[in-house]
C-alpha cells in the first residue's frame, strides 16, 4: 500500500520497505484463511506462497510493486468457490528471500514458473496487479503453454504491453498529484488505527497483515518505521521497460481504472487549491490512461478490456464486487 502522499498510479514505483519476517508481533495472527509455504527457486531464495484453498483450476495472485501476497488476504477467499487460489510474494519483499538478477522480468517470471512446477499446477490463471503485469507478459510470451490465461489488474501499462502507440509509464511518473495528510500519532497507535487511516484517505482498507509487512511494530505495540527492502531496484528496472512486450498471446482480461479515483480525502477536502490540483492531475492522468488503453485494445484484439470509472489503482480493493463479476465471467470461459 502506498505511503501517504503517493499518487495512485505511481504505486508501481513506491519502494515500500519490507522485511524477512512476515509479521513482527508474537500476539497478532493473520485472520485470512490461508496456509503458508516456501518454495526454493534458487540457492538462498525461498518465496513465500500463500494457499487459500478452493476447488477448480488454480489461480496465482501476484502483487504490485512493494506489496506482498498478503495484499490479497481479503480478496482471495472470494475466488475459492470455483478455483484453488495461491499468492506469491515476489523475491526481495516480505518473507521471501532475495538475490539480484540481470534480466529482471524473465527472472521474476521464472520464479513464478518455479512455483508452478513445485506445486505441480496444471496451466493456472495468473492474476497480476500493477507492476506484476511484467511478470504476466514475460511468462506468456516465453511459455504460453504453461498457463491458461491472464488477468491484468491495472497492470497493462508499458512495462507489460508496449507497441509504441500507448503511454510510457514514465510519463505518468512525472505527474504531480495533491498529497494527503500523513498519518498522525493517533493513526500510528496500532495497526488497526492505521487501517482506519487508509480507509479515510482511500475509501477502503488494506489488510492488516499487509500493513504489518511494511512497517515494524514498536515494543509498546505502535506502528514503527518503514522496513528496509532489498527488492526495490528490481522494480525500477521493470519500470524502465528495457524489455518490450508487444503481444499477449493467451486469453486475457485487462482491467483499467479510468478515470482513476480522486480518493476520499480529496472528495472531502474543501481547500480550493487542493481541488484545482486534483482536477488538473486527474485530467492529465486520464488522457495518458486513455492512450494506453486504446493501444492495448487495438494491439491485443483477443483480450477483453474492461474500464472501471472512478476505481482506485488497487482496483481489487476499491471495486471488489465489479471485479469479481468480470473475473468470474472470464474464468468460466477458460478451457
C-alpha positions as CSV (number, residue, x, y, z in Angstrom):
1,X,0.0,0.0,0.0
2,X,1.2,3.5,-0.6
3,X,2.9,5.7,1.9
4,X,0.6,8.7,2.3
5,X,1.3,11.2,-0.4
6,X,2.0,8.8,-3.3
7,X,-0.4,9.2,-6.2
8,X,-2.5,6.1,-7.1
9,X,-0.9,5.4,-10.4
10,X,2.6,5.9,-9.1
11,X,2.2,2.9,-6.7
12,X,4.2,0.8,-9.1
13,X,7.3,2.9,-8.2
14,X,6.7,3.1,-4.5
15,X,9.5,1.1,-3.0
16,X,7.7,0.0,0.2
17,X,10.1,-1.4,2.8
18,X,9.6,-5.0,3.7
19,X,11.3,-7.5,5.9
20,X,12.4,-11.0,6.0
21,X,9.9,-11.8,8.7
22,X,6.2,-11.9,7.7
23,X,5.0,-10.1,10.8
24,X,6.6,-8.6,13.9
25,X,4.1,-9.5,16.6
26,X,4.0,-12.6,18.8
27,X,0.4,-11.9,19.7
28,X,-1.3,-10.9,16.5
29,X,-2.3,-13.6,14.0
30,X,-3.3,-13.2,10.4
31,X,-7.1,-14.0,10.2
32,X,-7.0,-14.7,6.5
33,X,-7.8,-18.4,5.8
34,X,-4.5,-19.4,4.1
35,X,-1.6,-21.7,4.8
36,X,1.9,-20.5,4.2
37,X,4.5,-22.5,2.2
38,X,8.0,-21.7,1.0
39,X,9.3,-22.7,-2.4
40,X,13.0,-22.6,-3.1
41,X,13.6,-21.1,-6.6
42,X,17.4,-20.6,-6.4
43,X,20.1,-21.0,-3.8
44,X,19.2,-18.8,-0.8
45,X,16.0,-17.6,-2.4
46,X,12.8,-19.0,-1.0
47,X,9.5,-17.5,-2.0
48,X,6.5,-17.2,0.4
49,X,3.5,-18.8,-1.2
50,X,0.0,-18.4,0.4
51,X,-2.6,-21.1,-0.2
52,X,-6.2,-20.1,0.4
53,X,-7.5,-23.5,-0.8
54,X,-10.6,-23.9,-3.0
55,X,-11.5,-26.2,-5.9
56,X,-11.1,-25.9,-9.7
57,X,-8.4,-24.5,-11.9
58,X,-5.6,-22.9,-9.9
59,X,-5.2,-19.1,-9.8
60,X,-2.0,-17.5,-8.8
61,X,-2.2,-13.9,-7.5
62,X,0.8,-11.6,-8.0
63,X,1.1,-8.4,-6.0
64,X,2.1,-4.9,-7.3
65,X,5.3,-3.1,-6.6
66,X,6.4,-3.3,-2.9
67,X,3.4,-5.3,-1.8
68,X,3.3,-9.0,-0.7
69,X,0.8,-11.7,-1.3
70,X,-0.9,-10.6,1.9
71,X,-2.4,-7.6,0.0
72,X,-4.9,-10.2,-1.3
73,X,-5.9,-11.5,2.1
74,X,-9.4,-10.2,1.8
75,X,-9.9,-10.6,-1.9
76,X,-8.5,-14.1,-2.5
77,X,-11.1,-16.0,-0.4
78,X,-13.8,-14.7,-2.6
79,X,-12.4,-16.7,-5.5
80,X,-12.1,-20.1,-3.8
81,X,-15.7,-21.3,-4.7
82,X,-14.6,-22.1,-8.2
83,X,-10.8,-22.0,-8.1
84,X,-7.8,-23.1,-6.0
85,X,-6.2,-19.8,-5.1
86,X,-2.5,-19.1,-4.4
87,X,-0.5,-16.0,-3.9
88,X,3.3,-15.5,-4.4
89,X,5.3,-12.8,-2.5
90,X,8.0,-11.6,-5.0
91,X,11.6,-12.1,-4.2
92,X,13.1,-9.2,-2.2
93,X,9.8,-8.4,-0.3
94,X,8.1,-9.6,2.8
95,X,9.1,-13.1,3.9
96,X,10.6,-14.0,0.5
97,X,14.4,-14.2,0.1
98,X,16.4,-12.2,-2.4
99,X,19.3,-12.4,-4.8
100,X,19.9,-9.9,-7.6
101,X,19.1,-10.6,-11.2
102,X,20.3,-9.3,-14.6
103,X,17.2,-9.9,-16.6
104,X,14.6,-8.9,-14.1
105,X,11.3,-9.5,-16.0
106,X,12.3,-13.0,-17.0
107,X,13.9,-13.8,-13.7
108,X,10.7,-12.9,-11.9
109,X,8.7,-14.8,-14.5
110,X,10.9,-17.8,-13.9
111,X,10.3,-17.6,-10.2
112,X,6.5,-17.9,-11.0
113,X,7.2,-20.9,-13.2
114,X,9.3,-22.5,-10.4
115,X,6.4,-22.2,-8.0
116,X,4.0,-23.7,-10.7
117,X,6.5,-26.6,-11.0
118,X,6.9,-27.1,-7.3
119,X,3.2,-27.2,-6.6
120,X,2.6,-29.3,-9.7
121,X,-0.1,-26.9,-11.0
122,X,-1.6,-27.6,-14.4
123,X,-2.0,-24.4,-16.5
124,X,-3.0,-21.9,-13.9
125,X,-4.5,-18.5,-14.4
126,X,-2.1,-15.7,-13.5
127,X,-3.6,-12.6,-11.9
128,X,-1.3,-9.7,-11.6
129,X,-1.7,-6.2,-10.1
130,X,0.3,-3.2,-11.2
131,X,3.9,-3.9,-11.9
132,X,3.2,-7.7,-11.9
133,X,2.0,-7.2,-15.4
134,X,5.6,-7.5,-16.5
135,X,5.7,-11.0,-15.0
136,X,2.5,-11.9,-16.7
137,X,3.7,-10.8,-20.1
138,X,7.1,-12.5,-19.6
139,X,5.6,-15.9,-18.8
140,X,3.0,-15.6,-21.6
141,X,5.5,-14.6,-24.3
142,X,8.0,-17.3,-23.4
143,X,5.9,-20.2,-22.0
144,X,2.3,-19.7,-23.3
145,X,1.7,-23.5,-23.0
146,X,2.3,-23.3,-19.2
147,X,-0.7,-21.0,-18.4
148,X,-4.4,-20.9,-19.4
149,X,-5.0,-17.2,-19.1
150,X,-4.0,-13.9,-17.6
151,X,-5.8,-11.1,-15.7
152,X,-4.1,-7.7,-15.6
153,X,-5.4,-5.6,-12.7
154,X,-4.3,-2.1,-13.5
155,X,-1.2,-3.9,-14.9
156,X,-1.2,-3.4,-18.7
157,X,0.9,-0.3,-18.8
158,X,4.1,0.0,-20.8
159,X,6.1,-2.5,-18.7
160,X,3.6,-5.2,-19.7
161,X,2.5,-4.0,-23.2
162,X,4.2,-1.5,-25.4
163,X,3.5,-1.4,-29.1
164,X,4.7,2.2,-29.5
165,X,1.2,3.7,-29.6
166,X,0.5,4.0,-25.9
167,X,1.8,5.8,-22.9
168,X,5.1,5.1,-21.4
169,X,4.6,4.7,-17.6
170,X,7.5,7.2,-17.0
171,X,5.2,9.9,-18.4
172,X,2.8,9.1,-15.6
173,X,5.6,9.3,-13.1
174,X,6.2,12.9,-13.9
175,X,2.7,13.9,-12.8
176,X,2.2,15.8,-9.5
177,X,-0.8,14.8,-7.5
178,X,-2.1,16.6,-4.4
179,X,-0.8,14.9,-1.3
180,X,-2.9,13.6,1.6
181,X,-2.1,14.4,5.2
182,X,0.3,11.8,6.6
183,X,-0.8,9.6,9.5
184,X,-0.7,11.3,12.8
185,X,0.3,10.0,16.2
186,X,-3.2,8.6,16.8
187,X,-3.1,6.8,13.4
188,X,0.1,5.1,14.4
189,X,-1.1,3.9,17.8
190,X,-1.9,0.5,16.3
191,X,-2.1,-1.3,13.0
192,X,-5.9,-1.2,13.4
193,X,-5.7,2.6,13.7
194,X,-3.5,2.7,10.6
195,X,-6.1,0.6,8.7
196,X,-8.7,3.2,9.5
197,X,-6.4,6.0,8.4
198,X,-6.1,4.4,4.9
199,X,-9.8,3.9,4.8
200,X,-10.3,7.7,5.4
201,X,-7.7,8.5,2.8
202,X,-8.7,6.0,0.1
203,X,-12.2,4.9,0.9
204,X,-11.1,1.2,1.6
205,X,-8.9,-0.6,4.0
206,X,-5.7,-2.5,3.3
207,X,-5.4,-5.9,5.0
208,X,-3.7,-5.6,8.4
209,X,-1.3,-8.4,7.5
210,X,-0.1,-6.3,4.6
211,X,0.4,-3.3,6.8
212,X,2.5,-5.4,9.1
213,X,4.6,-6.5,6.2
214,X,5.5,-2.8,5.5
215,X,6.3,-1.4,8.9
216,X,7.9,-2.5,12.2
217,X,6.0,-2.9,15.5
218,X,7.4,-1.0,18.4
219,X,7.8,-2.7,21.8
220,X,4.7,-0.9,23.0
221,X,2.6,-2.2,20.0
222,X,2.6,1.0,18.0
223,X,3.3,1.2,14.3
224,X,7.0,1.7,13.8
225,X,9.2,2.8,10.9
226,X,9.1,1.5,7.4
227,X,11.2,-1.6,6.8
228,X,14.2,-1.8,4.5
229,X,13.8,-3.9,1.5
230,X,16.3,-5.5,-0.9
231,X,14.0,-5.8,-3.9
232,X,13.4,-2.1,-4.8
233,X,15.9,-1.8,-7.5
234,X,14.2,-4.6,-9.5
235,X,11.0,-2.5,-9.6
236,X,12.9,0.4,-11.2
237,X,14.3,-2.0,-13.8
238,X,10.8,-3.2,-14.6
239,X,9.6,0.4,-14.8
240,X,12.2,1.4,-17.3
241,X,10.9,-1.2,-19.6
242,X,14.2,-2.5,-21.0
243,X,12.2,-5.4,-22.4
244,X,9.3,-4.6,-24.6
245,X,6.2,-6.8,-24.9
246,X,4.2,-6.2,-28.0
247,X,1.8,-9.2,-27.7
248,X,-0.3,-11.0,-25.1
249,X,-0.7,-14.4,-26.7
250,X,-3.1,-16.1,-24.3
251,X,-6.7,-15.3,-23.3
252,X,-6.6,-12.2,-21.2
253,X,-8.8,-9.9,-19.1
254,X,-7.4,-6.5,-18.8
255,X,-8.8,-4.1,-16.3
256,X,-8.1,-0.3,-16.3
257,X,-9.2,2.2,-13.7
258,X,-10.1,5.2,-15.8
259,X,-10.6,7.9,-14.7
260,X,-8.7,7.0,-11.6
261,X,-10.3,7.7,-8.2
262,X,-9.6,11.1,-6.7
263,X,-9.6,9.3,-3.3
264,X,-11.9,10.0,-0.4
265,X,-9.6,12.6,1.2
266,X,-9.7,14.7,-2.0
267,X,-13.5,14.4,-2.3
268,X,-13.9,15.6,1.4
269,X,-11.3,18.4,1.1
270,X,-12.7,21.9,0.7
271,X,-9.4,23.7,0.0
272,X,-9.8,25.3,-3.5
273,X,-6.1,24.7,-4.2
274,X,-6.4,21.0,-3.5
275,X,-9.4,20.7,-5.7
276,X,-7.8,22.6,-8.5
277,X,-4.6,20.5,-8.3
278,X,-6.7,17.3,-8.2
279,X,-8.7,18.3,-11.2
280,X,-5.6,19.1,-13.3
281,X,-3.9,15.9,-12.2
282,X,-6.9,13.8,-13.0
283,X,-7.4,15.3,-16.5
284,X,-3.8,14.6,-17.5
285,X,-3.7,11.1,-16.0
286,X,-7.0,10.3,-17.7
287,X,-5.6,11.4,-21.1
288,X,-2.5,9.3,-20.6
289,X,-4.5,6.2,-19.5
290,X,-6.9,6.7,-22.4
291,X,-3.9,6.5,-24.8
292,X,-2.5,3.3,-23.2
293,X,-5.9,1.7,-23.0
294,X,-6.6,2.4,-26.7
295,X,-3.2,0.9,-27.6
296,X,-4.0,-2.3,-25.7
297,X,-7.4,-2.5,-27.3
298,X,-6.0,-2.1,-30.8
299,X,-2.9,-4.2,-30.3
300,X,-4.5,-7.2,-28.4
301,X,-7.7,-8.0,-30.3
302,X,-8.2,-11.2,-28.4
303,X,-8.2,-9.6,-24.9
304,X,-11.3,-8.4,-23.1
305,X,-10.5,-4.9,-21.9
306,X,-12.7,-3.5,-19.1
307,X,-12.8,0.1,-17.9
308,X,-13.9,0.8,-14.3
309,X,-14.5,4.5,-14.0
310,X,-13.6,6.0,-10.6
311,X,-11.8,2.9,-9.4
312,X,-8.6,3.1,-7.4
313,X,-5.3,1.7,-8.6
314,X,-5.9,-1.0,-6.1
315,X,-9.0,-1.9,-8.1
316,X,-9.5,-5.3,-6.3
317,X,-10.0,-3.4,-3.1
318,X,-11.9,-0.3,-4.3
319,X,-14.2,-2.2,-6.7
320,X,-14.2,-5.7,-5.4
321,X,-17.8,-6.6,-6.5
322,X,-17.4,-5.3,-10.0
323,X,-14.1,-7.0,-10.5
324,X,-15.3,-10.3,-9.1
325,X,-18.2,-10.4,-11.6
326,X,-15.9,-9.7,-14.5
327,X,-13.3,-12.3,-13.4
328,X,-15.9,-15.0,-12.9
329,X,-17.3,-14.4,-16.4
330,X,-13.8,-14.5,-17.8
331,X,-12.7,-17.6,-15.8
332,X,-15.8,-19.5,-16.8
333,X,-14.8,-19.3,-20.4
334,X,-11.2,-20.6,-19.9
335,X,-10.8,-24.3,-21.0
